[in-house]
Amino acid sequence: MDTTLLVAIVSVFLVSIIFSMFGQGGGSLYTPILVLVGYATLVSISTSLVLNLITALSAAIVYYRANLIDLRLAVVFIPGVCIGAFIGGALTNFVNPEILLWIFVVFLLGAGARMIYTWWEKAPAAEECPLQFSRGMYAAIVVFSFAVGIISGLLGVGGGTIIVPFLIFICRYPIKNSAGTVSFIVIFSSLFGVIGHSAFGSLDLALIAVTAVAVVIGANIGARFTVKIQPRFIKIGFGIILWAFALQLILKLLNVT
């Protein structure tokens, strides 16, 4: 087996374990990993979305069995993320790949900072999911979900890194319920992002096929750990990892490595 492909398989397996613990698809690291090992930017982004889809679907099954998915709330998010992800996926074919990578660097730095900040940030004390929201909150969710969809399709991320903090600190949702619900939402953002990419032929079916099995196994492992443990310390380490990958992309873009 090609060494590059082997590194990609092992890497996405480990990433899928970590990300599925937070109800996310893993695109925040799938894309830079594939780019750094030598795959083209658009191929890396589209492959990341497919792996996001697989990871989120596998994790959602576990969360559903544990009764941690709020389908009523997910339905509010889904239309916006679907439309936004399709548009974002299609737009990648008209944007300079180098610009996309710089945008991704900013995303990684921001997502890493958000993860690390949770060390000092107190989660809501409420243990129960809110029964209903105001009209203003529903409107905010619709707008927010569309923006997340654009980012998802454009950068190859599922959007979980952004949606989870929104649910926890804005919607006042418990952490585990947020992770479960977001895993379900990410299925749709990833799917429509893939559709947007496939319309312009930027899918590498061979690469997707050989990494899919590793992602399915990793996602199931990570999701089962989430149901049992509090992942506070892992979030801090994960934020540092995001910064490390951002640095690697910066060095690559500046031709330092």
C-alpha positions in Angstrom: 0.0 0.0 0.0 1.2 3.5 -0.8 2.8 5.2 2.3 0.8 8.4 1.7 -2.5 6.5 1.6 -1.6 4.5 4.7 -0.8 7.7 6.7 -4.1 9.2 5.5 -6.0 6.1 6.7 -4.4 5.9 10.1 -4.9 9.7 10.6 -8.6 9.8 9.7 -9.2 6.8 12.0 -7.7 8.6 15.0 -9.4 11.9 14.1 -12.8 10.2 13.7 -12.5 8.8 17.3 -11.8 12.3 18.8 -14.4 14.2 16.8 -17.3 11.8 17.2 -16.8 12.3 21.0 -18.1 15.8 20.5 -20.8 15.1 17.9 -18.7 16.4 15.0 -17.7 14.9 11.7 -14.0 15.5 11.7 -13.6 17.8 8.8 -11.6 20.3 10.8 -8.7 17.9 10.6 -9.6 15.6 7.7 -9.1 18.4 5.2 -5.7 19.6 6.5 -4.4 16.1 6.9 -5.2 15.2 3.3 -3.7 18.4 2.0 -0.5 18.0 4.1 0.0 14.4 2.9 -0.2 15.6 -0.7 -3.8 15.5 -2.0 -5.2 18.4 -4.0 -7.2 21.0 -2.1 -10.6 20.3 -3.7 -10.2 16.6 -3.5 -9.3 16.9 0.2 -12.3 19.1 0.9 -14.8 16.8 -0.9 -13.3 13.7 0.7 -13.5 15.3 4.1 -17.2 16.0 3.6 -17.9 12.3 2.7 -15.9 11.2 5.7 -17.8 13.7 7.8 -21.0 12.2 6.6 -19.9 8.6 7.4 -18.6 9.6 10.9 -21.7 11.6 11.8 -24.0 8.8 10.6 -22.2 6.2 12.6 -22.1 8.3 15.7 -25.8 9.4 15.3 -26.9 5.7 15.5 -25.2 5.4 18.9 -26.6 8.7 20.1 -30.1 7.8 19.0 -30.0 4.5 20.9 -28.8 6.5 24.0 -31.8 8.9 23.5 -29.4 11.9 23.1 -30.8 13.3 19.8 -33.5 16.0 19.8 -35.1 15.6 16.4 -37.4 18.6 16.9 -34.5 20.9 17.2 -32.5 19.2 14.5 -35.3 19.8 12.0 -35.0 23.6 12.6 -31.3 23.5 11.6 -31.5 21.1 8.7 -33.1 23.3 5.9 -30.5 26.1 6.4 -27.5 23.8 6.6 -28.6 21.9 3.5 -29.0 24.9 1.3 -25.9 26.6 2.6 -23.8 23.4 2.3 -24.8 22.9 -1.3 -24.0 26.5 -2.2 -20.7 26.3 -0.3 -19.7 23.0 -2.0 -20.4 24.4 -5.4 -18.5 27.7 -4.7 -15.2 25.8 -4.0 -14.9 25.2 -7.7 -14.7 28.9 -8.4 -12.4 30.0 -5.6 -8.6 29.8 -5.7 -7.5 26.7 -3.7 -4.8 28.8 -1.9 -7.4 31.3 -0.8 -9.5 28.3 0.5 -6.6 27.1 2.5 -6.0 30.5 4.1 -9.7 30.6 5.0 -9.3 27.2 6.5 -6.3 28.4 8.6 -8.4 31.1 10.1 -11.1 28.5 10.8 -8.7 26.2 12.5 -7.2 29.0 14.7 -10.7 30.1 15.7 -12.0 26.6 16.4 -8.9 25.8 18.4 -9.3 28.9 20.5 -13.0 28.0 21.1 -12.1 24.6 22.3 -9.3 25.8 24.6 -11.5 28.6 26.1 -13.9 25.9 27.4 -11.4 25.3 30.2 -12.4 28.6 31.8 -16.0 28.8 30.5 -18.7 27.3 32.6 -21.4 25.2 30.9 -25.1 25.9 31.6 -26.3 24.4 34.8 -29.5 23.2 33.3 -29.8 19.4 32.9 -32.9 19.3 30.8 -33.3 20.3 27.2 -35.4 23.5 26.7 -39.0 22.6 25.7 -39.4 25.5 23.3 -37.7 28.7 22.0 -38.9 32.2 21.3 -39.6 33.2 17.7 -36.4 35.3 17.8 -34.3 32.3 18.8 -35.9 30.2 16.0 -35.0 33.0 13.5 -31.5 33.2 14.8 -31.1 29.4 14.4 -32.3 29.5 10.8 -29.8 32.3 9.9 -27.0 30.7 11.9 -27.6 27.3 10.2 -27.4 28.7 6.7 -24.1 30.4 7.6 -22.8 27.2 9.0 -23.9 25.3 5.8 -21.9 27.7 3.7 -18.8 27.2 5.8 -19.4 23.4 5.8 -19.5 23.1 2.0 -16.8 25.6 1.4 -14.2 24.2 3.7 -15.2 20.5 3.9 -16.3 20.6 7.6 -19.5 19.3 9.0 -20.1 22.4 11.1 -20.2 20.6 14.4 -17.3 22.6 15.8 -19.5 25.7 15.4 -22.9 24.3 16.2 -22.0 22.5 19.5 -20.9 25.8 21.3 -24.0 27.5 19.9 -26.3 24.9 21.4 -24.5 24.8 24.7 -24.0 28.5 25.4 -26.8 30.2 23.3 -29.6 27.6 23.3 -28.6 26.4 26.8 -28.5 22.7 25.9 -26.7 20.0 28.0 -23.4 18.9 26.5 -24.2 15.3 25.7 -27.6 16.2 24.1 -25.8 18.8 22.0 -23.3 16.3 20.8 -26.0 13.8 19.8 -28.2 16.4 18.1 -25.3 17.9 16.2 -24.2 14.5 14.9 -27.6 14.2 13.3 -27.4 17.7 11.8 -23.9 17.1 10.4 -25.2 14.2 8.3 -27.2 16.7 6.3 -24.6 19.5 6.1 -22.1 16.9 4.9 -24.4 15.2 2.4 -25.4 18.4 0.7 -21.9 19.7 0.6 -20.9 16.5 -1.2 -23.7 17.0 -3.7 -22.4 20.5 -4.3 -18.9 19.2 -5.0 -20.0 16.2 -7.1 -21.8 18.5 -9.4 -18.4 19.6 -10.6 -16.6 16.3 -10.4 -14.2 16.9 -7.5 -14.7 13.5 -5.8 -11.9 10.9 -5.5 -14.0 7.7 -5.1 -10.9 5.5 -4.6 -9.6 7.7 -1.7 -13.1 7.8 -0.2 -13.5 4.0 -0.4 -10.2 3.1 1.4 -10.7 5.6 4.2 -14.4 5.0 4.9 -13.9 1.8 6.9 -11.4 3.3 9.2 -13.8 6.3 9.8 -16.8 4.0 10.6 -14.8 2.1 13.2 -13.4 5.2 14.7 -16.7 7.0 14.9 -18.4 4.2 16.7 -15.5 4.0 19.3 -15.6 7.8 19.9 -19.4 8.0 20.2 -19.5 5.2 22.8 -16.9 7.0 24.9 -18.9 10.3 24.8 -21.9 8.6 26.4 -19.7 7.5 29.3 -17.2 10.3 30.0 -16.9 14.1 30.3 -14.5 15.1 27.6 -13.3 18.5 29.0 -9.6 17.6 29.0 -9.7 16.1 25.6 -11.2 19.4 24.2 -8.2 21.3 25.4 -5.8 18.9 23.8 -7.9 19.0 20.7 -7.8 22.7 20.5 -4.0 22.6 20.6 -4.0 20.0 17.8 -6.1 22.3 15.6 -3.6 25.1 16.2 -0.7 22.7 15.3 -2.4 21.9 12.0 -3.1 25.5 11.3 0.6 26.2 11.7 1.5 23.3 9.4 -0.8 24.8 6.7 0.7 28.2 7.1 4.2 26.8 6.6 3.0 24.9 3.6 1.3 28.0 2.1 4.5 30.1 2.7 6.6 27.3 1.2 8.6 26.9 4.4 8.1 23.1 4.3 
